[in-house]
Structure formats: C-alpha cells, structure tokens
Amino acid sequence: MGEAAGRRRARTGGGAARRAERTAHRVETARFIERGIPVFDILNAEALEIIEANAETVLEEIGVNFVSNPAALDRWREAGADVQGERVRIPRGLARQLCAHAPARFTQLARNPEKSVEIGGDTMVCAPVYGPPFVRSAAGGRRYATMEDFRNFVKLGYMSKWLHHSGGTVCEPTDIPVNKRHLDMLLAHIQLSDKPFMGSVTEPSRAQDCVRMCELLFGAETVQDNTVMTSLINVNSPLTFDDVMMGALEVYAANNQACIVSPFIVGGAMAPVSVAGTLTQVLAEVMAGVAYAQLVRRGAPVIFGAFVTSIDMNSGAPTFGTPEASQILYGAGQLARRMNLPFRSGGGLCGSKLPDAQAAYETTQTLNAALLGGVNFMLHSCGWLEGGLVASFEKFVMDADQLGVLHKMAAGVPTDLKAQAMDAIREVGPGGHYLGCAHTQEHFKSAFWRTELFDYKPFETWDEEGARDTQALATARVDRLLSHYEAPPLDPGIAEALSAYVAGRKAEMPDAFA
C-alpha cells in the first residue's frame, strides 16, 4: 500500500493541497516549550546512587516477567539474561548498557512540518488526555464516549494554541467495534488535525495498521527513517510485561517509531508506599522495557515514562496532585536525565468528578511539577477528569488555557536592555504612573500572559452578563471553537488512499466488541 500511495502522490503532485492551504483558515499553534529555567532536583547524589543500585539488584535477583512472549524470551536469552520460564533476570549493567543506544532527543514529524516537535533535552511537548471510556459536558452530563466525541476532542486539540500534539485515544469511542476503532481514531487525527499523533497499542496488528496508514501519509521511506508516531506502552506493574503491550512495542520499535515505556504505578497497590521504593521499581521497569526495545531495533526512540499516583487507604481510590506523586515525578526526572533519555510524566491529573476547585488544585500541582521536573512529553495535559475515567470538554479548554502559563514560566526572565526598563523608570520618576509611558505603550500587548477563558470584568458587568462561573465560560468556549473549526488541508490522493485502506481493513474483519 505504501508504494501505491507513492505513485498516487506523484500523480496528484500536491497542487490541490497547496491551493487549499493558501485559502484555508490558519490556526495558531505555539512552538513546543524549550525551558529557559532550571529543573528542580529533589534527590542528592547519594540517594540517586542508592536507587540505581537497588534497581539493578531488582533486575538481577528478582527479575521481570515477559508473559506469553517466547520471542522476547529468546531475545533476552541471546543477550545474556538468565531466563527461567517467563522470568527474566538481567545481569547487573546489561539493561543500562542497552538503554544507552536509545537517542537522548528525537523529532516527531507532523504532516504540517511547522508543527513537528522535538522530544528530549530541555523541551516539553503537551498532548491531551488519553484513554477515558466516558465523556462529560455541562449539557450532556457523564456518558459513554462516541466517535463523534472523539472527533470533537481532536478538533479542540487542533484549535488549542498551547497544545502541541494531537494525542492518541483522547476518549474510547464505544460505539465503534473494539477491533476497528483504532482505524477510525487514527484517521480522525490525520484528517481533522495537522499536529503529531500517537498510534494504537491494544493489539500488535493494530499497531501495524497504524504504521501502514503512516506510510500512506508520509511515505514508506520517511516512516523508516523518521519518527512519525509516539505511542504509549504501559508496564503491567509490578515487574510484568504482557504480550499485548510488548507486541505493539515490537512493531513500533522495528519500524523506528517512538514508544513511551511507562510503569503504571498506584503507590501502595502496584508499588511500595515509600517514594524511594517506588522510584526503585519504576527505574527497574523502565530499564527493562527500554533495553528490550533496543534488542528489537538498536537506536529505536524510547521515552522514560512514569505515571504515578498514590492510593487513598480508606477507599482504595487513586489520588492525584499529592506531594508524594510530585516527589516521585521529580525523582524520576533526575533518573531519566542520568540515563540521557527523554522523560514522560505529569499532566492535568485530578480525582474530581467535576471541573471544580478540587480539579483545579490537583491539576495545578501536577502541571507545575511537570514543568519543574523536566518532563519532555506530557500526556493528559488537558481534559482529564475523575481519575482518568472521564474526558471533559469543559476541563479540556480550561486546562489548554493554563498550558499558556507553562509556556510563559518556562521562558524564564529576560534581562536585556528593554526588560531592564531603566528608560521607563527615568521617564516616570517619583510619584508618577507607568500606564502612559513609552515603554508600557511599546510592550503592553505582550508583557503579561493573557487568558482566553477567565473573567476579569468588574462585578457589575459580570453580573449583568449572567454571573457565569468558569465551567459556564468553558462551555461557551467549547461551542465557539467547534463552530469556527475548519479542517486543515490534506492532499486528496492521500486522503483517498487512507479512506480506502480503512474501508478495506474493516471489511476483512467481523465486528468485535470485546
């Protein structure tokens, strides 16, 4: 199919797409964040060395399980690991040696080259919520997600200035068969946005479908030579790598596509209750997963992931925005940097059922920790609600607005001549005001971050306009963005090839909802 797409592309020449682009409505997207501020190191050198030594001990003496995956066991055996049944014990230093082959920073291409992102080093790429089976809106309440909801979230992501990435499963479209929805989801990302996107990981053949669709979009050679997808591979913590996730990793790594190897940690349930103990397990799991990706293809791009939350010991529910979760994020960031790997963590995480004050407090704690903790790829940046069970339309735009604060903070404090403002201080002098001075007139439009959501009007005006709270303002913004949405241009020949591929693959399979 990739070669056929290449011939079709040659016939069209892209002329129609270029003409469409000249007349299309342009949507502003900020460049990915490049930090101009230092990161926060919570662990001293001794603590880091203890955790690293303990993680090596876990891999060597306890080991990890690679379940129902004989090929993985063979790869580990050939690499020098001790394989007994499905248990893999990795000699001290071997995993870290393999991890060293993964790139410290890589570029993920978008179909619009202006929106390609760099992941690693001082960068931070923001991607939306991932995985909720439910959606919530002020008008419709809480309900199962549909494909229409999915498309609307992709549109909102495309329209959001501070969001760099279209994400992956922004919600689970439960009205589409499980074995076919990955095709519709990826097609929606490609058609409705021109930002980078993620692939499916729910079954290896679905990952292969995503690779083939990217070959139609970018060309087969481009896919093999570049990263065009970043996909989420969750570790079945503690210390278990299942065949489904590893099967998807094998497909993506073999095709040079990036994987986030991410332990799924609920402290006290799937990891120890202590911060140091959890970091030990996180590091052991990440090293095993990243090393395995290098056994599949040396140099495959991989991200050190850490999704960490704690547990409420009374109810058993996961908790978010807690100090322990931030401590683990900071520590995991240090461990990732010592391995010279890109780092994924954080997001707009909260346990609240509504986009309310609890959601705001918990989300802010994690967003700030992600910025200061050196996160390079932040999944769940906007839209997360109810511990990840719900994707909220209102919270999506609330969070997306706050991502602008992170951009401003990350830029640091300039101290050039204009920023020093000595001319303004001289002009105004004692007892004056700065509203009319030349420096203010020159810089007032860009001096302060400006929200596109919150209300700063006087009480009387706010009251006359309906006394709307933040959720009501967010509802209006969702409606406004969707009403102004225009799809980005896509080469007609490529669009036709993608639609034909999706239709053909669907016709080959009976519907399955399990």
N, C-alpha and C positions, 0 to 999 in steps of 0.2 A: 504493500500500500504506500510506503514511503516513496519508492521510485515513481509510482503512478502520480503521486502528488507533485513530485518534482517536475514531471512532464507537463502536468496541468498548469503548474505555476508558470512555466516557461511560455505557455500559450497565452495566458492572460497578461503576463508582463507586469502585473500590479498597477496598471494605469488607472483602472476603475477605483482602486483603493486610494491612490494618490489624489484623484479628483474629489473623492468623497471626503478625504481628510481636509482639503482646503476649505470646504464649506461646512465642516462639522462644528458643533458647539464644543469649545475647549473647556476641559475641566482641570482646574489647578491641582497639582499634586506636589507636595513638598518632597524634596530630596530626603533620602534616608538620613537618620541622625548620625553625625560624627561628633563625638564627645570632645569638648574643649575644657572639660573639668576632670579632676582626678576621680578614680573609683575609690570606694571605701573597703579597706582590708580589715576584717574583723578578727582574723586569726594571725598569731605571730608565727615566726618560722618554726619554732619547736612544735607547736600544735599541728601545723601542716605536715611536718615530717612524721609525726606520730600517726596521723590519719592515713597518710600514704603508705607507711609501713604496715599498718593494720589491714588496709585494703589488699595489699599484696599477700598477706597471710590468709585472708579470706579466700582469695583465688587459688592459692597453692594448697591449703589444708582442707578447706570446706568445699570449695568448688562451686560451679554453677551448673544448672541443668539445661540442656538443649533437648527439648521434648519432641518426640516423633519426627526427628530430622536426621536420618542416617548420613546424608551428605555433609551436614555440619559436623557431625562426629568424626567423619573421615578427614575433613579439612583440619580439625583440631589435632587429630592423631598424627597427621603428616607434619604439622607444625611443631610437634614435640610435646603436646599436652598429654597428661595421663587421663585416659578415657576409660571409665568403668560403667558399663550400662549407658545411661543417659547423663551421668555425672562427668563433668569436665573439670579437671584440676590443672591449673595453668601455672607452670613453673615461674618462680619469682623473677620479674623483669621482662618476661616474654610479651605479656599484653602491652606494657608500656612501649616496648621496642616496636611492636607492630603499629601502635597508635601514632608513632612518630611519622609514619608515612602519609597520614591524612593532612590535607592543607590547612594552614592556620587561617586562611581567609580565601573566600571564593566569591565569584559574581554569579548571581542567578539572573538569567536573561528574562526579560518581559517581551511580549510581542511588540510593544511600543518601546524601542530602545531607550527613550528618555526615562523610562520607569524601571529599568533594570536596577537591581540592588546589590550591594556588597555586604557580605556577612562575615564578620570577624574583625579582629583588631579593635579599633575604637568606635565601630559603627553600632547602630541599633536600628533594626528593622521591625516595624509594628505590623502585626497580622491580626485578623479578627478572631472572634470566638470560634471554637471547634467542637463539634460533636453532640450538641444537645438534641434530644428527641422531641422536646417541647419548645413552643414559642409563646411569648406573651406580648400583648399590646394593650393599651388602655381601652380600646374599643372592643377587642375580641377576647380579652382575658387570657387564661392559660389553656392551651390546647396542643394536640399533636401537630408537629410541623408538616408542611406540604411542600411540593416542588415550587409552588408559587411563592411561598415564604422564602425558600432558598434563593430564588431569582431576585426577590426584593432585597434581601440582605447583600447579595453580590452588587446590585445597583447602588445601594447605600455605601458600600465599601468603595466602589469606583468614584462616587461623588464626594468622598470624605478626603479633605485636603491632607490631613496629617497621618493618614493610613497608607502605608507604602506597599502593602501586599494584599492580594485578594483572599488568601487563606485557602482552606480546603472544605471540610464538611461543616460549613457555618451553621447548619442545622441538618438533622436527619429527615429527608423527605419521605415520610412514612407511607405516602400514597403511591410510591413507586416501588416495584419489587426489589428486594434486597440485592439480588444478583444482577440488577440492571441500573440501579440508581447512580452508581459511580459514573456511568456513561453520560447521563443527563447532567450530573453535577459538574463534571469537567467541561462539558460542552457549554454550560452556563457561564463558567468562569472565562472561557475563551471568547464567547460571543458577547457577553454583557460587560466585560471589563478588559482593559489592556494592561493591567498590573500583573506581576508574577503570581503564581498559584501553586497549590500543593496537589499531590496525587493520592489515589486510593491505596489503603493498606489492608483492607478487610479480607483479601484473598490474593494469592500471587498472580493468578490470571487477570485479576482486575488491575493490578499494578502494571502488568504487561499491556493491557488495553490503554492505560494512560501513557505509557511510553510510545505506543503506536500512534495515538492521537497527537502527541507532541511532534512525532516525526512528520505527520501531515501538516502541522502548523509551522514548524521551524525548518524542516528538512532533516533527513536521517543523519547526515554527516554532522550537522550542527548539534544535534542531540548527543551524539557520541563524543564530541569534542568540547561540549559546554554543559553547564548545569542549567536546566530549564524547569526543574521541579525540586522542591524541598518537601519531604514527606515525614510524617510523624510515626516513629516506631517505638511503641511503649513496651518497656520491660514488665513482665508479669512478676512484680516484686512479691516476695523476696527471692532473688537469685535464680529466676526461671525465665528462659527464652523459649516461647512457644513457636510451633512450626508455622503458624499463620503470619505472625509478625516477621519472623526471620525469613519466611518465603518471600514476603514483599521486599524486605531489605536486600535479599539476594538479587531480585530483579532490578531494583533501582541501582544498587552498587555496581552490578555488572554492566549497566548502561550509563555509568558515570553521573548518576543523579543523586542528589544530597539526601541524607537521612538524619533525622534527629533521633539519637538513641537516648531515650528518656525514661528513667525509672519512674514508676507511678507510686509515689510514697504517701501513705497516710500514717504519720507518726503514731506509734503505739499499736498499730494494726499490721502494717506491712514493713515496718522498720522499728528499731528501738525508739524509746521515748526521749533519749538524750540526743542533743544536737551532734555531738562528736560521733556517737554510734551511727546515727542516720547518715552523716557525711561519709563515714567509712563504707557503709553498704552502697550508697549512691556511687561513690568512686569505683568500687569493685565492679558494679553492674555496668557502668559506662565503659570502663576499660575493656571488659569482656565483649561488649557489643561493638564498640568502635574497632577493636582488634579483629573481630570476626569480619566486619565489612572490608578490612584490608586484606583478609585472606581471600575474599571473593574477588576483589579487584584492588590492587595496590594503587594508592593515591585517590581512591574514591572519597568525595567530600562527605564529611560527617560532622555533626554538631553535638557537643556535650550537653545533654538535656537534664533538667532536674525539675520535675513537677512535684512539689512538696506541700503538704498540708498536715495539720495535726487533727486530733480527734477529740470530740467532747466526751469525756469519760463518763458522763451521766447518761447522755442519749445515744452515744455511738455515732453521731453525725459528724461529718468533716467540718472543720472550722477554717476560716480564711482571714487574712490580714493580721495574723497573730505575730507577736515578737519572735517566737521560735521559728516560724516559717521564714521570716526575714533573715534571721541569723543563719539559717541553712542556705538560703539563697546567696547571701554574702560569702559564706564559706565555700560553697560550690563554685562560685565565680572565681575565687582565688585558685581552686584546684584546677579548673578548666584553663586558666591563664598559664599555670605552671606546666600544663600539658601542651600548651600552644594550640588549643582548639577553640573554635567558636563556641559560644555559650548560649543556651536557651533556658529561660525560666521566666517567672513573673507573669504579669497580665492583669486585667481588670477583675481580679478574683473576689468573690464575696459569697456569703451564705444566705443573704437576704432573699426573701420571696418576692420583693417588690423593688423597683428603683428608688429606694428611700434613703434616709440618713444612714442606716446601717450599711447599705450597699456602698454609699459614697465614702464613708470612713474606711471600710475594709478595702475597697478598691484603691483609694489613695495611698494607703500603707504599702500595697504591693507595687503599684506603679512607681512610686518613689524609690522603693528598694531595688526594683529592676534597673532604673536609671543609674543609681549609685553603685549597684552591684556588678556592673559591667556586662549586662545582658546584651547579646548581639542579635538574637531573634526572639521577639516577644509575641508568642501566640496568646490568644484570648485577650488582646489589647482592648477590645470593646465588644459589648453585648452580653457578657457573661452574667448569669443570674442563678440563684438557687443552687449553688454548689456545682454549676455546670450542667444541670438538668434542663435549663431553660435559656434560650436566646431571646433577649428582649429588644424590641425595636426601639423603645424609648431609651433604654440604657445604652444601646449601640451609639446613638448620636450624642448622648451625654458623655460617654467615655471618649468618643472620637474627638469631641471638642477639647477635652482635657489633655489629649496627646499633644496638642499645641503647646501646653505648658512645659512638657518634657523637652520639646524642641528648643524652647527659649532657655530653659535651665541648662541644657547640655551645651549651649553655645558659649557659656562662660561670660565673664565680664570684660568687655573691651576697655583698653586704657590708652587708645590713640588720642591725638590732639582733640578731635571732635568730642570724644567721650569724656575727656577731662573737663570740658565745658568752662574753661577759665575765662573765655570771652564773655560767656553769659553771666558769670559771677561778677565780672568787672562792669558789664553793662547795667545790671540791676542794682548792685551795691546794697548798702544797708537800708532796710525798711521797704524795699520795692517788692515787685512780684514778677514771676517769670512767664506769665501767660502770653504776654505780647512781645517778648524779646526775640531777637533774630534766631537764636539757637533753638528755641522752642518751636518757632514757626517752621524752621527747616526740618525738624526731626519728629514733630508730634505724631505724625501718621504711623511711624514705625517704632517709636520709643518704647511703647508698652504692648504687651500681649493683649489681644482683644478677643473676647469670647464671641462666638456666633450663636450662642444659646441663652446665656443667663440674662436676667433682667436687672438693670441698674437704674431704672427710672425712679423719679420721686413717688412717694406712696400714693398721692392723689392720682397721678397718671396710671400707675399700676392698677389701682382700684377701679378706675373708670374703664380700663381695658379688660376687665373680667377677673382681676385678682388671681391670675394664673400662677400655679406653682411650677416647679421645674419639670415635673412629668408632663404637665399640660403644654409647656413650651416645647418639650421634646416631641410630643405628638404632632404639634404643628410643624416642627422642622422635618420630621419624617415625611409628612404629607407633601411639604414643599419640595423636598429633594426628589421624591419619586415623581412628582408631577413635572419636574423640569428635566428628568433624565432623558438623555439621548445616547444610544448605543455608540461606542467607538467604531470607526470603520474597520472592516475586515475584508481582505481580498475575497471576491465572490467565488473564485475557483477553490480556494482553501475552505471556505465555508461550506461549499457543496460537497467537497471530499469528506469533511468531518461529519456532516449530517448523514451521508451515505454510509460511512463506517459505523456510526452509532446504530442506524436502522438495520444494517446487516448483522451486527453482533446481537442485537435484540432478537432478531428473527431466528437466530441459531439456538436460542435457549428458551425453555418454558419458564414462566414466571415462578419465582420462589420468594416467599415472604419470611423465611427463616434462615 
